[in-house]
């Protein structure tokens, strides 16, 4: 039964300072990191594809790199990074809510081992 004789402000303050603010910081950091990583990966992929096309080592790329190849590789890299960053951010938020994150981290390790062995077999 809630205690209605006591003011709720100390509990609200503890929640905001102990849980809400760190969650907002985690979300903001993840968002800023994704924006900066998208710009970095876009430039990196562009330089790599142009270099490969100029050197002639890229077999299926037209001279100059081709915008379709750049877009596809850049989109793949950004999507993989987005999944990784969002997964880490969700695990950090769950930790702020005192959820045991050990099984989640172990599950990620098992998924990593399974995907590595699947890629190795093909």
FENLINTA-V367965 format. One record per helix or strand of 2 or more residues. SS is the DSSP state (h for helix, s for strand). FROM is the first residue (numbers start at 0). TO is the last residue. If there is no record, write none. Layout:
BEGIN
[[SS/FROM/TO] [SS/FROM/TO]]
END
This chain:
BEGIN
[[h/8/54] [h/66/95] [h/101/120]]
END
